[in-house]
């Protein structure tokens, strides 16, 4: 393979524990984390927000268990596509890669929505100009910068994450005192303090599934896993899970301070309320810079993972010339960004639900990806078909069930189908893979 | 309903958690290299200790007067018969072998190097055993750059001579193979003339457990396997461990070995 593409995809160094945590943390403290925290708090109260943080952390723990084995079994892999190529028969591995590309494009859209929402409040006069500039930076860093530039950016992102999650809550609570904030929230939003709702339990259990599905199918995360030293992966992912969970918790403390003693119009306007609550301008600047750099790093990493999957597992496999691959690379960077820019500009962020969109698909993908990664034999169309069945059953069940139950329905359907499929083929797969 | 006390504790947690996270990360960034270095030094010391033990076993078991005098007698016979070329070649191999035995201090080496020393040893044994000895090599070229530990193959071969060929009469067959199987290197030595139960026990004895200990210092235990299979008077010993390229001496200081 050309060194240029190798450098773009996996950078010049292997990650140790510290670097792996930094890049994974920067990848997963996203616009979604920042914007869905208010939504979670309002809909499921403090208990739901704590559950949301724990669910994210658990997903990393879970990935830590799987990633260690995959990293050792596929020491030369660069993308998750390389593993799929080994474990799926040729036609079906392309189908699965297409599915991952689709999910990647959707995840990118969620990031862009979060960024678009922020620009609506930071630059109310020229939101699209600000958003356009943001996308150009994403293209520069994620589309052309490669893993080296993204690692440098991750350092700044993590510094801003800690600066914001440490400084802002301390300042807010020291200045106003815990008791007045508690009384203010109790007066205007007493429902937030209610603990013990069954819906919250279902929300948290569904969140564990959706987060795990998102992390397990994320190309950018796997690329970071494949450049991390094998012996460090388990601890790196578990530490990332622990540290990541502190971010929604700190944002929750900040949100409670922001809505104390006042009401708000709509959930998606909470970010504006939060900005207004930070009366010192330097705090406001810190918060905005934190949001921007976190969204920029996450979006760029996402675009980098998406483009790398295309280059490594689609273009490079079709014996194209370097010139052709370069042309396709430009197209794969610019086209999705431009299309998503138009979608975000047309459809208002308020009409978009950031939580658990495509949850059924993610839930069905967990057993499929796990089956592919853990079993020793090559599989045909079964994973793709079972993912489709699981998703459809989940979506159809939404007619009579709550969306959280439908996520469980998708997960359990796919899980049981895989067990049946495995048992059915047990005799056939007793011989090891050639 | 959340009380003010519970709320206070909760907010304290929300504030403290990121501080602890940041401190943990800072600690890791500052001390990760030192922790790695300490671990590496610990492993190297353990490897060194085991190498010394292996050398001791080798010197005690193989460079014994028996082998030494037999070799010298074979050389003497060559000199008496006037087979000068064979004598020179034999002395040369004997000198290289002794040199390797006495000065090896490397904790790891390439499989190519290890097999080279095995060949010196076999060349001497060929002088002694002549047409009684039949050797079959089955090595894949791509596996020769793999990292290995000193005396890995040598121990298996010396076991074959010590516990089978030197004890029992008959044609001596030795099959040496080294292959890459997926992410693993597999080294197999098969020989015949393992007649008594004691021969079998001795062939898979202390030397193999030393090899397993040394390999486990380089790789995790579940990735290393040493298996022996006895079929009549034939015995096959297979060693499997992860394939990794051996780095040059300069790189060795920073990166002990690497997988690509």
Interface residues (C-beta under 8 A of the other chain):
Chain A: X16 X17 X18 X21 X22 X46 X72 X73 X75 X76 X158 X162 X165 X166 X169 X170 X173 X178 X179 X181 X182 X190 X193 X194 X195 X230 X239 X242 X243 X245 X246 X247 X249 X250 X252 X253 X256
Chain B: X1 X2 X4 X7 X8 X10 X11 X13 X14 X15 X17 X18 X19 X20 X21 X22 X24 X25 X28 X29 X32 X33 X36 X183 X223 X242 X259 X260
